[in-house]
Each structure stands twice: as structure tokens, then as C-alpha cells.
Amino acid sequence: MGTFYDFAILSDSLGQTQSRAQLAEAAGAFLSALDIDEAVIAARFMAGRAIEQGGEKRLQVSGRAIWKIVAALSGAEEQGEEIFAAAEDFGEAVTIAFRNRSPDPPRTLSIGEVDAVFREIAAIEGRHARTRKLDALRALLERASAAEAACIAKILIGDMRHGMSDGMMIEAIAKMAARPAAEVRRIHMLEGDLGRVVRLLRSPDGAQAVADAMSANRPAAARNAKPLKPMLANPAADVAEALAALGPEIALEHKLDGARVQIHCASDGTVRIFSRRMNDISESLPEIAELARPLCERNAILDGEVIAIDQSGRPLAFQELMRRFGRTRDIEAIRAEQPIRLYAFDLLGLDGKLLIDRPYSERADTLAPLAASAGIELAGRIVRPNLAQSEQFFADSVAAGFEGVMAKSLTSKYLPGARGRGWFKVKHAHTLDLVIVAAEWGYGRRHGWLSNYHLAARGERAGEFVEIGKTFKGLTDDDFRAMTDRLLALKISEAHGVVTVRPEVVVEVAYNDIQRSPSYECGMALRFARVVRIRDDKSAAEADTIASVAREFEGQALKPLAEKL
């Protein structure tokens, strides 16, 4: 039986390891030493996932709630600020707090016991669910040592701080199973969850499972409606860049700003709908299930987008759509009050076979008559456009209120969870000149650098700056190093891993749109912000104002929320 203390110590040691090969070797060796059930759990824990992917939403345990329990158990209620100031991250703060306890509890927790409590918390529903969830967590932490408590906290907030991304975990699992990483990567694309990958590889019929996964004709029916991770696209600055990368054999599609959905239509008449985070949202969208049910005869798996519409059929803001997601009560009333529309754009499975290894052109050609037979709309599309036609299609898409266009190679395969080079997204983005007012210490590859920048616009009063977002995107490693030195020279204070600086550095920031946000006092936030360049030619007094940001916000056709399911 694997002890959870051993897992916690391993996690700490991984955080001190710089070599990618050593990370994979150490994690793979640890997984190999566990029995199958424990290895399944440990693989998820290493990646900062408390339970099987797609079920995280059910936990509903916040970092603040965890800290309240930790502070109460350790007697650190009055020392929170002091502890966080001394700690590099949340896990270390928990460790410092628990060291106040005397004596440290015996290290008796097993990996399986921690998993059982996490699953218990996720399963709690109904009356006083939050209280009962926290009671279960409190009982677990009462048994935990300082190292174990810190590790539990980091798993629950999904921030392990040791660099074991899904990509690194694939390499570690490959070491565990003595299989090529390419095979493990393929299985992970199909299974979606690291724990399921471990179980499959460690099972007696693992070799056959690998052979099935590598086959282009892998049965879709065998998946039992397990969602595939959605394929992602690389960004392109404009349609010219996308055409240059993909060549003439492309199609352009309207890029809808709704919620990505994957629809599994089973031969028994069951329709299950999954969000982009692999959560089952079937109960929330009954009209989509009804629309897709005729496709159960063909065992179809669709990829698409759902948008909210008004009574005339025009698209509404993304937050209106969010009223539907996750709702399981009064569905008929909300269905009448807030109609939605499905647009399909890919076909992942048909007649019991996965189609992800077929070229996009074949999938699209097969999807068109299939969708028409069920009355399902397709995303607007043109095939093999030249540059002038592509630019006109993009302009028309933006004018119609779409987010931009998708450029897809006609020969591209569907790569679940990957940013395949066969797909590009071209969005209508804006830029603002903003001031960095604080920055957070990075971790993983960005450890030791100030890399998550708090961005602010000028307020109404002289010298006032109003935060409207954060970003760590857009800079090179050399830029991060130089910016770290520059910001430390402007440091005012530091707490909870956040360094507050004098508002002097101006950066040009690109963003997709502005959303409503309760996270900031101004009620707005930038969506998908990234630094375009450092504006050394501008002073903070020349930065854009919060008033101009508000005008842009009010002028948007769509105002999506930050977090999509």
C-alpha cells in the first residue's frame, strides 16, 4: 500500500528537479512501485487533479475554504498575513501553519484513503452540501501531517508547483509502462484522463489496448460515451498568415463565440452532451439532445458550438448562455426563457468507428448531409479561398458579430486535446497601452521570474490606476528575465507571492474582448490578454484610461464571460 506521505515527499522533490528527463524518470518509477489502483490515483494527483477528469466541478472546495480549515486546525487564524508573506506559495503556507501543531499526527494516510475522501466530497449534494463537504475535508486534514496537508491543499486547488504538466505525465507514464511516449500520447488523446491511461497500460490486456488505440479504425462504440478532449487551434495574426502556413488546400469557418460541446449519440437512443472541460451537461440542454437524437441510428459523435439567441434568432452575449449550463431544475421554464442554437463543425465518430484519423475534408463532407437530415445547422464555411476571398470572409465574419474565423487544412486529422498545426484561429483583437502595477512569481519553467503581470488603465484621478486583467503571455524567456530585474527595482511591497510595483512600465496588450467580471472593482476584465510589446516610449501618464475601456466594452456586440465550461 502506497503511503500518501511518500507521495507528498515525491511531489516536493519533483519541485526541486530541473531536468525533464529526471522528472519523468522519478515520477515513472514511483508509479511503477504502486499497485494498479494506487498508480491510477497517483497519476491524477501528480497532475493536480483530485478526481477523474470531467468531475472536478463537483468538488466545490475553494482555496479560501481550505485555508480556513487549516488555520482553525493549526491555531493560525491571527497569523494568516504573516504566514503568506513568508511563504512562496499556498502549499508552503499550509506547511508553515501545520508546523505549529504538536505533535505532528502519525503518517498513516494512504493514497487510496485520500482519494476516497475526495470522491466522497465530490459526491455530496443536496441540503447543507457545502458544510458536509468541508466537514469531510476537515476530518481528512486532522489526520494529515504538515507535508501531507500541503500536498492535499495543492491537489485540491490544482496547483502542484512541480512542473508535472500533462505532457510531462505522459512521459512519466511511458517510463512506467516501458512504452514509447508517442503511444502513450495517442492513448491519452483518446482516453482524456491520465488515470484511465495508467489503468489501461497496466491491465493484462494493455498490449491489445495499445494496438486498438494506434489503429485508425478504433471502435467508437467501445468508448461508452467517454468524451474526447477538443482539438485546439494555433493563433494566427491574420488570414494571410494562416494561408501561408496551411497552403491553398484549406477551408475557413466562422469562429463562434459560444460554448464548445461534444455530442455522443448512442445506438440505444441515449444522447450525452459534454462541455469543453469534459463535464456531462446533458440535463441542461434537452433541446440539443432532442435535435441530435435522430443521429443515434448512426452512432454519431459531433463537435460543435452552442450559442444563446434572442426571440428573433440573433446571437446574445455569452453570459446569457451561461444561465443554461449546469442548470438541472426548472429546465422547461429556462428553456422557453432563453433559447439556444447548435452549430456543428466536425464529425468525430460514425457507425461505431472513430473518424479522427480521417482528413478534415472527408469528415466535413460526411457531416453536411448527416446534419441536414437532423436539421442541425453548420458553421458558415468556404473552401479553397484565395487571399482576397479569405480576407473578405474574415471581414464579413467580424461584421456579423463573430469572433473571427477558423482556418483548417483539408488534410488535417482531428487531434484531441492538441494544438494541431492543421488548424489556426484568426480573431478580431484590439490593443491597449496599460501599466504593470504588480506581478506574481512564476513556477515550473518560469520559476524565479516575475511573470504574471497585473495590468491597469489610468483612472479618473491623477496617479490612479485601475486593474482590468493579468497575463504572462507574449514575452520570451529573455524578456521575463529583464522584466523581473526591472520590476524588482520598482518594488513597493510583497505578499502572497505578489510583488506590488510603482506604476511606471507601460506595455501594449492585445486582447480578444472585454468581459463583465466581479473580480475587479471596475466590473470589467480583458479576455485572453497578451503582451505585444513593451512601450518604453510611453510614460504611465500616456496609458489608456478606464473610461476608454468602458466605452469599448459598451460598444461590443458580444460580452463573453471569462470562464467557459
Secondary structure, DSSP 8 states (H G I E B T S, - for coil): --BHHHHHHHHHHHHT---HHHHHHHHHHHHHTS-HHHHHHHHHHHTT-SSSTT-GGGT---HHHHHHHHHHHHT-TT-HHHHHHH-SSHHHHHHHHHTTSSS------BHHHHHHHHHHHHH--STTHHHHHHHHHHHHHHT--HHHHHHHHHHHHT--SS---HHHHHHHHHHHHT--HHHHHHHHHHH--HHHHHHHHHSTTHHHHHHHHHSTT-BSGGGTT------EEEE-SSHHHHHHHH-SSEEEEEE--SEEEEEEE-TTS-EEEEETT--B-GGG-HHHHHHHGGGGGGT-EEEEEEEEB-TTS-B--HHHHHTTTT--SSHHHHHHHS-EEEEEEEEEEETTEE-TTS-HHHHHHHHHHHHHHHT-EE--EEES--HHHHHHHHHHHHHTT--EEEEEETT----TTSEEEEEEEEE--EEEEEEEEEEEEB-GGGBTSEEEEEEEEE-SSTT-EEEEEEE--S--HHHHHHHHHHHHTTEEEEETTEEEE-S--EEEEEESEEEE-TTSTTSEEEES-EEEEE-TT--GGGS-BHHHHHHHHHH-S----S---
